[in-house]
Amino acid sequence: MYDAVDVLGPAAFDFVYTGVGALCWLPDVTRWARVVADLLRPGRRLFIREGSPHAVGTR
């Protein structure tokens, strides 16, 4: 993940999606955010759908 810009090139995407429960497993969220920012074209979007996968079905 952290090498994505080296592999894909900068400004490669219009949209980046991160699914439920992904961010909690990253050892360096700040570094991840920098990578995502570098992957997005100017003015494009990041969508984060976050929450605990363990909370599904609980009240």
C-alpha contacts under 8 A as a table, 3 or more apart, distances in Angstrom:
res1	aa1	res2	aa2	distance
1	M	4	A	5.32
1	M	32	W	7.61
2	Y	5	V	7.64
2	Y	31	R	7.36
2	Y	32	W	6.41
2	Y	35	V	6.43
3	D	6	D	5.38
3	D	7	V	6.43
4	A	7	V	5.10
4	A	8	L	5.74
4	A	9	G	7.47
4	A	35	V	7.16
4	A	39	L	7.82
5	V	8	L	5.19
5	V	9	G	4.71
5	V	10	P	5.45
5	V	35	V	6.64
5	V	38	D	6.89
5	V	39	L	6.17
6	D	9	G	5.59
6	D	10	P	7.80
8	L	12	A	6.60
9	G	12	A	6.04
9	G	39	L	7.20
10	P	38	D	5.51
10	P	39	L	4.99
10	P	40	L	7.34
10	P	41	R	7.84
11	A	14	D	7.99
11	A	38	D	6.05
11	A	39	L	4.59
11	A	40	L	4.72
11	A	41	R	4.19
11	A	42	P	7.29
12	A	39	L	5.35
12	A	40	L	6.12
12	A	41	R	6.40
13	F	16	V	6.96
13	F	39	L	5.97
13	F	40	L	4.92
13	F	41	R	5.82
13	F	44	R	7.92
14	D	40	L	5.82
14	D	41	R	5.69
14	D	44	R	5.15
14	D	45	R	6.49
15	F	40	L	6.79
15	F	44	R	6.20
15	F	45	R	5.01
15	F	46	L	5.81
15	F	47	F	7.56
16	V	36	V	7.43
16	V	40	L	7.34
16	V	45	R	6.57
16	V	46	L	4.85
16	V	47	F	6.20
17	Y	46	L	6.05
17	Y	47	F	4.85
17	Y	48	I	6.02
17	Y	49	R	7.74
18	T	22	A	6.71
18	T	23	L	7.84
18	T	46	L	7.95
18	T	47	F	6.34
18	T	48	I	4.92
18	T	49	R	6.10
18	T	50	E	7.73
19	G	22	A	5.89
19	G	48	I	6.51
19	G	49	R	5.18
19	G	50	E	6.38
20	V	23	L	7.94
20	V	48	I	7.93
20	V	49	R	5.32
20	V	50	E	4.43
20	V	51	G	5.53
20	V	52	S	6.89
20	V	53	P	6.59
21	G	24	C	6.07
21	G	25	W	7.57
21	G	50	E	5.87
21	G	51	G	5.81
21	G	52	S	5.51
21	G	53	P	5.64
22	A	25	W	5.86
22	A	26	L	7.27
22	A	50	E	7.53
23	L	26	L	5.45
23	L	29	V	6.94
23	L	50	E	7.61
26	L	29	V	5.89
26	L	32	W	7.74
28	D	31	R	5.42
28	D	32	W	6.34
29	V	32	W	4.89
29	V	33	A	6.11
30	T	33	A	5.11
30	T	34	R	6.42
31	R	34	R	5.15
31	R	35	V	6.38
32	W	35	V	5.10
32	W	36	V	6.24
33	A	36	V	5.07
33	A	37	A	6.10
34	R	37	A	5.06
34	R	38	D	6.19
35	V	38	D	5.10
35	V	39	L	6.19
36	V	39	L	5.01
36	V	40	L	6.29
36	V	46	L	7.91
37	A	40	L	5.40
38	D	41	R	7.74
40	L	43	G	8.00
40	L	44	R	6.08
40	L	45	R	7.24
40	L	46	L	7.96
41	R	44	R	5.58
51	G	55	A	7.66
52	S	55	A	5.31
52	S	56	V	7.35
53	P	56	V	5.76
55	A	58	T	5.37
55	A	59	R	7.94
